[in-house]
Amino acid sequence: MKQLLMAATLLVCAFAILSCGCARRTQKAVAETGESKVNAAVAMDEPAQVERVEPEIAGAWTPIRLSQEEVSFGAEGGKATVSCLNYDRWWLNDAQVAGTETFFHATPGENNTYETLKADGISACIVNRNQVEISVAPASKSHTWILHLQSGDAFTSITVKQTASMKAEKITNPTLESIAARTSVRSFTDQKVTDAQMEAMLRAAMAAPTGMNVQPWSFVVLTDKSKYEEIFKGNFNLRIFKSAAAVVVFCADTTVTRAPRNNPDAAPVTRPNGTWRDDMGACTENFLVAAASLGLGTVWTASYPYPDRYLPIKEALGLPATVVPYCVVAVGYPDKEVRPKDKWKPERIHKGRW
Ligand SMILES: Cc1cc2nc3c(=O)[nH]c(=O)nc-3n(C[C@H](O)[C@H](O)[C@H](O)COP(=O)(O)O)c2cc1C
């Protein structure tokens, strides 16, 4: 009898362990189903993320069938359509504009009809029983939605996170327009560049910032194309230079001669200038933008640090020993329309830290 009782107890325990294991497996399988659907949807479009969070109210797990059919958040704001399948009731909750107290709630209307709720650039439309459409206006703030799904006693929630990057209203002015209009031009008309235009561009070049205000630059303006073969011997940009109305050689003194900082009254000493390349880059870009503002086309071509390019220039133009031809800019009127490239990549901007 005792043995019979022990055997029965063991049987009951084994059954309990087995059913518990099964239940866990079912829960896990269900959770995984939900998770993989959610992740598959997210992979469609970054940076929107969908995160599974724990149920807020205890209840049996029910497979979450959520698909994000359209996600296009980003710099311009955008829309996300979230579909919830096999759910009797669902609602959008706690859509919060990060850093503010703004919340809004959306629940399906009486007959699950179209309903719009708005809060600080976010609006949610209940399109039908199974679908909510979230619209985000261009903004610099991040938004978090918690989407609650309910089916019978089952209750769970999904957090939809979106970080909308800055676009706001587009500011423009003549300076920004010239920066945006600049693009490399490599073939030109015969029209001359006037002395006044050249001076305007060189004034802009010399207005650039420099380390310790050293201003290491000098410029050689060339227009006599018969000399180019010698000056630009072996330079693959020769064809471009010949097409241009003028060519400007941007020269840099790689040294600085000054009294030591801690002894301003002492005799000046010559030492390497650690920032001359940075100074020359700023100067060259100013020249290019000024040219764009005058309707002129330019192309920046490398010279230093390539000896095969800068040595013939240095020799032909008689540059002093410590001076190098940093770059050569061709300038003139473009002979055809050249469109600037779109290089705007909001994803390259990190806020606070990488
Ligand atoms: C340091 C530097 C060196 C360059 N060298 C050359 C060159 O030797 N020949 C050339 O045709 N373009 C040259 N470029 C122009 C680049 O190819 C051009 O800026 C780039 O493709 C981007 O196009 P965008 O200027 O139209 O925006 C150079 C640009 C820089 C900044």
The ligand as a Gaussian input file, in Angstrom:
#p B3LYP/6-31G(d) Opt

LIG

0 1
 C       41.660000      67.871000     -50.788000
 C       40.903000      67.718000     -52.088000
 C       41.562000      67.280000     -53.190000
 C       40.886000      67.169000     -54.423000
 N       41.594000      66.818000     -55.542000
 C       40.959000      66.791000     -56.736000
 C       41.700000      66.573000     -57.945000
 O       42.919000      66.400000     -57.914000
 N       41.014000      66.551000     -59.118000
 C       39.656000      66.761000     -59.173000
 O       39.104000      66.721000     -60.271000
 N       38.915000      66.978000     -58.048000
 C       39.548000      67.013000     -56.846000
 N       38.829000      67.301000     -55.692000
 C       37.375000      67.535000     -55.782000
 C       36.634000      66.357000     -55.225000
 O       36.671000      65.267000     -56.134000
 C       35.161000      66.784000     -54.958000
 O       35.163000      67.850000     -54.031000
 C       34.324000      65.663000     -54.410000
 O       34.153000      64.666000     -55.373000
 C       32.956000      66.146000     -53.938000
 O       32.235000      66.747000     -55.001000
 P       31.725000      68.259000     -54.904000
 O       32.946000      69.139000     -54.783000
 O       31.006000      68.487000     -56.204000
 O       30.840000      68.383000     -53.719000
 C       39.505000      67.438000     -54.485000
 C       38.831000      67.874000     -53.341000
 C       39.532000      68.046000     -52.160000
 C       38.814000      68.578000     -50.951000

